[in-house]
Amino acid sequence: MASYTMTAHTGTRPFSGTTSYVYVQLRGADTESQEENLHKRFLSFGFTKGSERTIALESESSLGELIYLKLRTQAFLGLDNQWFCDKITVKTPKGDAILFPCYRWLGSDETVVLRPAKALLVFQDTNPVAQKTRKSQLEGRQKLIRWSVYAESLPRIINYESCLLLPEELQFSFSKETEFSYTAGKQLIYLKFNGLADNRESWESIDQLHMILCDITNKTIEYVEDHWDEDEFFGYQFLNGLNPMLIQRCSKLPENFLVTEEMVKGLLGETTLEAEIAKGNIFLCDYKMLDGLVGNVVAGRQQYLTAPLVLLYCNPQGQMLPIAIQLGQMAGPHQTPIFLPTDPKHDWLLAKIFVRAAEFSMQELDSHLLRTHLLSEVFAMATLRNLPSPHPLFKLLVPHTRYTLHINILARSRLISDDGSITLNAGIGGESLSELLKRGTSSLTYSSLCLPENISERGLEDVPNYYYRDDGIQLWNIIYKYVTGVLQHYYTSDEHVQKDTELQSWIREIFTNGFLERSNTGIPESFQTVSDLIKFVTMVIFTASAQHAAVNNGQDKACA
């Protein structure tokens, strides 16, 4: 006889326990065990939060190398009572301890197959039963998680319109759902209490905006309140505000932005515009992606979108100062007027406000929604559909794509749907919203998603006070070093990359469904070298973590 000691670990999150029966079965390279009930001991009914349950599983002979563990739940008296299983540990007759990670919710009548924690590439997992299990797991996921078209010319999305229909392990945890609902609910209750939730009246003064901050204050809010209308702060925001992705060094004025030396005379000290361009001190923000888009109708009032051109000067003190603003892309006889700091105060201030309105559209829909959320959804889906749980890249990426599918479904249903918050209340909505996303998708490039290359392409390697670059490069390098260590451990040669069929399917689905098979994006269609793989995985993790934080977290500053 061979005895295997099995311990089931229940999670510590709220409501992790269950009253359901739990059955386990081991499958080895040689044979499989009988199914055993973890409740078979007297008075061992139910699993409580944070508990451990141990049983001995007897087999007539050794099962051989353990391939998988089958976990099955059965409702007790029909009670729908989910269970969160952290892991199952198995001690073999030889004394080896084998870990079977789970870390997911199981329904009251559900079966899941768990593989050992050891990571293996497809050509290393040679046992026929293991190979069949890998294939079966992917086939099961591909039936549940399918690509769907949200709109033509946009990255593909998951085939679920409701978060409640997602497989349990892809939904918010109880604590995440509670936190999410509490934060949103608290804000909404405050706004309703103050009569602001459904308010359609115009603001009469800046001071009235205090009411929407929920009596919350911090140093950032206080600074913005004191300096929001100053040129220095306006310019600083292009470097470290919500959208630090648009500013670039200007080596030549655009043909549709006819700023003359006379216009900026005195704004550059004793020097000239031509000289400062040559020195690399002139910068440009071009919102041409918004050109021609029609503003939304909000509460019966037509809104107006502009596609500004903003010229900035980095002075000897390292301050980024605006020196010219044009609110449209038109050149020639019908050129949009160019506003200058020397114009009447309120004309210049209004021009800057229009730029900030354009910034909102670009930040919210291109930099934030498209370039982090929607791309991360593509990465998450390709990972689930093509990489089985023993694959080292699956283990590496899963923590970084957690909750992505759930939050994106919420965004589509609550923000950009026909009755979504952005659609109903923002200056951009309807057809213009979709068109901006399409334009953003067509402009996607691999280099723009890789921070070091993006900074270099925009000529911002040495511009002072660019903390997004300074902090971002450090984080990119940290992620790169970590990814290099993990992947080089498993891929010891370029040949290993080339023969990993699961990996090649993963990148092919990303190229096809995320970047719509456009070779001009620079996105690889396959991987040939370990270094190519390391760079791409670094980009994936950076996009889903650091880059998302950079363009998202500032939105929450008022309620932090």
N, C-alpha and C positions, 0 to 999 in steps of 0.2 A: 504493500500500500504506500501511496505517496500523499503527504499532507501539505496543503497550501493554506496559510493563514491570511485571511483577507480582512482589511479594515476599511470601512466606509466613513468618510469625513463629511459631515454636513456643514454647510456654510454658516457664517456668523452674521450675515445680513438679516434684516427683519423678515420674519415669516419664512425662513429657509427650511424649517422643519416640515414634516408631513406625517399624515396617518396612513398613507398608502403602503401597500406591501412592496418590497423591493427584492428582486431576484437577480442573481449573478451567475454567470457561466464563463469559464475560462476556455480559451482555444489555444492549444500549443501547436508546434510544428508537427507533432506526431499524432495527436488525438485531441479530443475535447472532453471536458468534465461534464457531469450532470449539473443541471440547473439547481441552485440552492436558494432558499428563502432566508434573507438576513433577519427575519423575525422568528426563526424556528426555535430560538431559546425561550424558555418560560419567562413571562413578564418582560419580554423585549419588544413590546408593541410600540410602534411609532418612532419617529426620529425627531429629536428636538434640536433647536438652533445651536450650532457649535458642538454637537455631540459626535462621538465616535462609536461605531458598532463593529465588533470583531467576531468572525466565525471561522471555524476550520472546515475546509473543503477537502474531502477525501476522494482520492482517485485510485483505481486498481494499479496503475503504473504511472510513471512520469509522463507528463504531457509534452515534454520537450521544451524548446525555446518558446516562451509565451508570445503569441502573435496578437491577440486581442482579448478584451474582456467585454462580454455582452451584459448590459445593465437594462433591466426591464422593471417598470413600475405597474402596479395594478391597484385601482381605486378600492378603498375599504368602504363597503356599504354604499358604493356609488358616489362618495364624496369627491368633489373636484378639488384636490389638494396638492398643489405643486410642491416639488422638492428641489432645493438648490444643493447639488452635490459638488463639493470642492474637488475631491479626488478619491481614488481607491488605491490602497497600497496592498501589495501581495508579497508575502514571504514564501519563497520556494523551498522544497525539501532540501536543497543544497545551501540554504541560508541566504540566498540573494534577495535583496529588496527591490521590487519592481514597482515603479510609480506609474499609475494610469491617470493622467490629469483629466478633469472634466470641466469644472468651473462654469456650469450652466444650469439653467432650470430644466427640469423634466416634468412633463405633464403627468396627470394621474394614470394614464394608460399609454405609455410611450416606451420605445425600445431604442437604445443608443449603443453603438459599438465604439469602445475606447481603445486606442492604440497606446503602447508604452510611450513614456516621455522621450525616449531616445530619438533624436532626429536622424532620418535616413533619406537619401536621395532615391529616386525611383529605381535606378539601376543597382543600388545597394540593398534594396529590400527584396531579396531574391526568392524567398520562400513563395511557392505558388499560392498558398492561402493568403499571405500578406499582399501579394500583387493583386489578387482578386478583391481583397478588402479595400485597398486603395482605390481601385477602379469603381467599386460599388459605392464608396463614400462620395466620390465626385459625381457619379451618375445621380445619386440621391439629391445632392445639393443643386445640380444643374436643373433638375425637375422643379425644385422649390424656388430657385433664384434664377430668373430669366431676364434677359435684356428686353427693354421696352423703349419705344420712341416717345419722348415728351414733346418734341417739336423737331421738324426737319432742320438739319444743319447744326444741331446741338448735340453734346455728348449724350449717349444713351443712359437710361436710368433703370432702376429695378421695377419689376412688374407688380408692385403693390401700391394701391392708392391709400390704404389705411395702415397705420402703425400696428393696429391690433391684429392684422392678418399676418404680420411678420412671424417667422419662427421665433420661439421664446428667447433663444440665446442671442438674437439680434435686436431685441427690444431693450428699452431702458430698464435698468434694475429698479427695484422698489425705491431705494434711496435716491436714485437719480430722478425718477419720475416725481417723487415727493418734493425734492428740491426745486425742480423745474416748475412744477405747478404752484408751489408756494411763492416763489419769486415773482412769477407773472401775476398770480392772483393778488398778492399784496399791492403791487403797483396799480393794478386795475381798480381795486377797491378804493385806494387813495384818490385816484383820478375821478372816480364816480362820486366819491364823497364831496369832492371840491367842485363838482359840476363840469369837469374837464373831459371826461371820457367821450362824450358825444358833442362836444362844443364845436360849433361851426362859425363862431364869430372871430373877427380879426384881432390880433394882438394890438394893443394901443401903445405899449411901451415895453422896453427890454425888461424892466423890473417885473413884469407879469410872468416872465418865464420862470421865476423862482418857484412858482406854484407847481410846475411839473417835475421838480427835482425831489419831491417827497420829503422836504425838510432835511435832505442829506447834503452835507457839504464836506469838502476836503480841499487840500492845497491846490490841486489841479483846477477844480471848479472855481475857486477864488481867483486864481491867476487868470483864467479865461475871462471871467467877468470883468476883471480890471484892464485886460489888454486885448480883448477880441478885435477891436477896431484899429489896432496899430499895425503899421506896415511890417515891422520887425517880426511880430508874431505871425502875421499872415504868411510871410516868406518861410518862417521856421516850420510851419505846418506841412509844407511840401516835402520836407526832409523827414520829419518825425511825427506827422499827424496820422490820420486814419488811412491815407493812401500815399505812402512814400515810394510808389512804383512808377510815377509818371514823369517826374523831373529828370531832365537830361542836360548835359553840357551842349551849348549852342556854338557850333563852329561856323555857321552861316545862317543868316536870317532867312526864314521861309519866304518864298516869293509872294505869298499872300499876307505877309505881315510886314508892312512897309514903314517900319520905325526909322526915323531919320536922326541924324546927329543933332539937329536943331531941337527936336522934341525932347531929348534926354539931356540937353546941355545943362550943366550944373548938378545933375543927379549923380554923376560919376566923379565928382571932384574936378580936378584939373585935367583929367585924361579924356579920351574919346571912346565912343562905342566900338569903333573898329579896333582900337588898341586893346580894349578889355576883352573883346572876342578872341583876339590873337593870344592874349595871356591865359585864356581859359576861365575867365571870371564871369562870363555871361551864360545864363541857363534858361531853358525853355520848358514850359508845360503846354502841351498841345492836346486839346480835347476834341480832335477832329472826329473821333468815333461817334460823337453826338450830333454831327452835322446833318441837318435835314430832318431830324426827329421832331415829331409834333408833341407838344406838352399834353399832359393829362387834363381831364376835367374833374375837379375836386369840389364836391358840394355845389355843383352847378356853375362853377367858375373855371374859365379856361386858364390853364397854367402855361408857362412859356419856358422852353429849354434853349439854352445857348451852347455854342461849341467854341469856348474861348481859346485864345492864344495868350499866354502870360510870359512876359520877359522879366527875368530876375537878374540882379547884380549881386555877386558875393564881394562885399567891400573888404578893405584891408583888416577890419576888425572881425572878419569871419561871419558877418551878418548877411543873411540872404534877403535882399530887399526887392520888392516889385518895382519896376520902372516903366512898364507899359502893359496895358490890357486891351485886347480886342475881343469883343464878345461874339464874333462870328468868323467864318472861314472865307468870306467873300473878299476878293481883291479887285483892283481896277476902279473904274468910275463909280461903281456902286459899293465900294468897300465899306465894311462896318467901321464906325468911328473908333479911333484909338484913344483910350483914356489914360491920363498921366497923373502922377502924384501932385503935379502943379495945378491940376484942375480944381474947380470948387470942391470943397470938402465932401459934400454929400454926393456929388457925381462920382467922385473917386471911390467913396465907400460903397455906393450902390453897385459899381462895377465889380468890386471885390466880393460882394454878397452873391452876385450872379455866378462868379467863379466857384464859390463855395457850394452853391446849389448844383452846379455841374459836377463838382467833386463828389457830392453825395451819390449821384447816379452812377458814376464810374466806380467808386469804391464799393457801393453796395452790390452792384450787379456784375461787374467785371472782376475787380480785384478780389472780392470776398466770395460772392455766390459761385461764379464760374470757376475761378482759378484755385479755389480751395475746396469748397463744398462739392461741386459737381465732379471735379477731377478726383477728389478723394472717394466719391461714390464709385467711380469707374475702377479705381485701384482696389477698393473693398470687394466689389463684385467679382472682379477678375481673380482675386485671391481666393475667395470662397469657391468659385466654380472650377478652378484649375489646380489648386494646391491642397492636397490632403493633409490631415493633421500631423503626420510624421514629417512633412517636408520642413526643412529648417527655415525657409523663407516664410512659410505660413506662421510658424512660431514667432518669427521676428516681427511680422507686420500686424498680426491680429490686435495687439494692444493699441496700435496707432490708428486703427480703423474702427474701433469699438464705438458704437452708437451712431456712426456716420449715416447708415441707412435710415435709422429712425428719425434723426433730426432733419434729414433732407426731405423725407416724406412730409414732416410737419411744415417745413419751409414752403414746399409746393402747395400745400393745402391752406396754409394760414397767411402766407405773405404774398405770393405771386399768382395765386389762383384768381378767378374772376371776381371773387368777393374777398380777396386777401388784403391785408393791411397796406402793403405797398401799392397794390393796384388801385385801391380806393382813395388813398391819402397822399401819395407821393407825387411829385411833379412829373415823374415818368411812369407810364403804365400802359396797359393794353398792347397794341401793336408795336409801339415804340420800345416797350420793355423787351418784347421778344426780339425785335430787330437789333437792339443793343447787344443782347446775348449772342445772337448769330454773328454780329461783327466781331465781338470778342473772341468767339470760337475760331473764326477764320484767321485771327491774328495770333493765335497761340503758337509758340515755338518752344522747343526743348530748352534752348539757351535762356529764354526769359524765365523759365521755371527753376533754373540752376543759379543760385544767388551770386556766386563769384563771377560767372559769365555775364549775368544781368547787370551787375554793377559796372563791369568793364565796358559793356556795350553802351551804357548810358554815360560813360566818361566821369564817373563819380568816385574814383578810387581815392582821391585826396581832398575832396571838398570837406571843409571843417564842420564840426557839429552834426555829422550825419550818424546819429546813434543807431538808427535802423541798420545801417551797413555794419557799424562796429560790432554791435551785439549779434547781428544776424550771421556774420562771417564766423564769429566764435562758435555759435551754435551749429552752423553748417560743418565746421571742422570737427567738432565733438561727435556729431552724428556720423560723419564720414569715417572717423577713426573707429567708432564702435561697429559700424556696418562692415568695415574692412576686416576687423578681427573675427567677427562671426562668419562671414561668407568665405574668407580664406581658409577657415578651419574645415569647411565642408567641401568647397571647390578648390582642390589643390592644384588644378591645372585648367587651362582654357578648354581642354578636351571634355572635362567634366561639365562645363557650362554647355557646350555644344550638344552633348548627348543627353542632357536632362530634358526629356520631352515635356514634362509637366511645366517646367520653367518657360520653355519656348511657347507653349500654348498660352501661358499667362501673359507674356509680353505681346503676343499676337492679338489677344482679345483687347488689351489696352490700346494698341495701335488702331484696331478696327472700330471699337465702340466708343473710345474716348476721343481719338483724334481723327476719326472718320476716314482712315486710310490715306491721309494726306502726307505724302513723303516730304513735302517742303517744310513740315513742322520740325524736321530733324529728329523726331521720336523714332527710336530703333524699332524695326519690325521683328528682329531676332537678336539674340545675344551671341557673340562669338568669343568674347574674352571675359575674364574675371573682373578686370578693371572697368569694363563697360557696365557690367552688372552692378558693381559697387556704386558707381556714380548714379545710376538710375534709381537704385533702392534708396540712396541718400536723398535724392530729390523727392521721392514718394513720402518718406518719413518727414522731411523738412516741410513739405507742402501741407501735410495733415496736422502738423504740430506747431512749429515755430512760425511759419508763414501765416497760418490761420490766426494764431494769437496776435500777430502784428497788425492784421487788418480787421480784427474782430474785437479784441478786448477793450480797445479805447472807447467803443460804443457803450460799454458797461460802466465806464469810469464814474458816471454821475450816480450810479447806484451801488458802487463797490463798497 
